[in-house]
Amino acid sequence: METNEAVQSLKLAKSYLKDVDYELMEDARDSINAQLDSTTTNRRKSTFHEALNNVNLAIKQINNAEQIDSTAHLNGNGISYFRSLSLGYRALIEGSLGNRSVSLKYLKKSIELSDNIFITQFAIGCDYQRKGKKEDALRHFKRAIELKPDDMELRKMVDRYENKL
């Protein structure tokens, strides 16, 4: 019974993180493609704060699952996967809000848990892109594609970015 409760918590965490994914990725792609203008500022802030709230809710569910059953899995992914995933999203949000040192802290924690998380590789690429380290950014964007090969929007974004080099 405990495992079922833990799995339910992981399912909730996954749903919170899924809600975060679409808006964050769309915004990050726009930012990388330099398609942002002043009219998007308020929408971005609202998106980031809502996403941050969902990530925090996901982290609560992950912590709850771990307390119930630290060996719980959902679709073959354990608690460390979900924790790494949530930290990757948190890093992307913090970086987008301009909190670079906080973003790096979350990226380091996420990578320690797993370097096979798409959003973490993408967030590292975004961080390098903001610093003007285009080759490093491209390496991590390409790693993100390896981890999520069906994301055609990401492929297009990386192709455009690569052509700017």
N, C-alpha and C positions, 0 to 999 in steps of 0.2 A: 504494500500500500504506500509506503514511504516513497518508493521509486516513482510511482505514478504521480504523486504530488510534486516531486522534484521535476519530472518531465513536463508537467503542466506549467510549472514556473519557467522552464526553459522555453516552452511554446509561447508564453506571454512575452518573455524577453525577445524572442525572435520576431514577434509581431511588432513590438515597439521599434526594433531596429529596422525592420522592413519599412515602417512608416518614415523613418529618418532617411533612408537611402535615396528615394527618388528626388526629393527637393535638393538635398545636399549635392548629389552628383550633378544635377542639372546646373546648379549654381557654380560648382567648381569647374565644370566644363566651360560655362560662359566666361568665368574669370580667366581661365587659361587661354581661351580664345580671344580675350580682350574685348568682349562684347558687352561689358557692363557700362551703364551710364548713370547719371545722377538720379534718375527716376527709380532705379531699382534699389537704392540704398535702404529705404524703410522696409521694403519687402524682404530684403536679405536679412536685416536685423531680426525681423519677426520670425523668419524661417529658422535662423540659427538658434534663437531662444526656444522656439517650439521643439526643434530637433534636440537641443541640449536637455530639455525636460524629458523627452522620450528616451534619450540615452540613460539619464538618471533613473527613470522608471525601469528600464531594462536591467541596469546594474543591480537594483534592489531585488528583482526577480532572480537574477543569477546568484546573488548572495543567499537568497532564500532557498534556491535549489541546492546549493552547496551545503547549507546547514542541514537540510533534510537528508540528502544522499550525495556525497561528494563524488560518487562514481556514476551519477545519472548521465544518460546520453540521449540525444534527440537526433535522429537520422545519421547516426554514426559520429556525431560531434559531441564532445564532452564539455564540461564547464569551462575548462581553460580556453577552448575555442571561442565560446560565447563571450568570455571575459576579454580575450584579445580583440575580438570583433568590436565590442562596445568601446574599448579603449581607442581603437583605430578611428571610429566615428568621432569620439570625443576629441581626438587630436586634430582631425580635419576641421571640426567646428571651431576649436580654439585658434587654430592657425588662420582660419577665414575671418575670425573676429580680431585678428592682429595680436593675439596672445602667443607669440612665438615660443617663449620659454616654457609655457604651460603645455603647448602643443608637443614640443620635443619630449617633455617628461612622459606624456601619454604614449607617444610613439615608441620610446624606449621600453616602456612596460609592455606594450602590445607585442613588440618584436621579440622580447624575452620569452613570451608565452608561445608565440608561433610566428614564423616568417612567411607562412603560407596563407596569409589573410589578405584578400584583395584590397580592402579599404585601407589597410595599413600601408601597403606598397603604394597605393594611389596617393595617400596623404603624405608619404615621404617624398614622392615625386612633386607634389604641390609645394612642399616646403623648399625643396631645391629650386623649383621654378621661381618662387618668390625671391630667392637669394641670387637669382641670375645664373645658377649652375645648371645650364641647359643639358649637358651631357649626362650628369647625374640624374636629373629629373627624367630624362628620356629612358634611362636604364630602368628606373623604378616604374615608370608608366608601362614599359614593355613587360616587366614582370607582372604587373597588374593584369595585363591582357592575357598572359599565360595562365593566370589563376581564374580569369573570367573570359574565356575565349569567345563566348557568344555575344558579348557586349559590343555591338556594331558601332554604337555612338562613341564608345571609348576608342575603338580602332580609328574612326574618322578623326577624332580629336588628336590622337597621337600622331597620325599621318600629317595633319595640318601643322602640328607643333614641330615635328621633325623637319618639315619643309621650310620652316622659319630659320632653322639653324644655318 
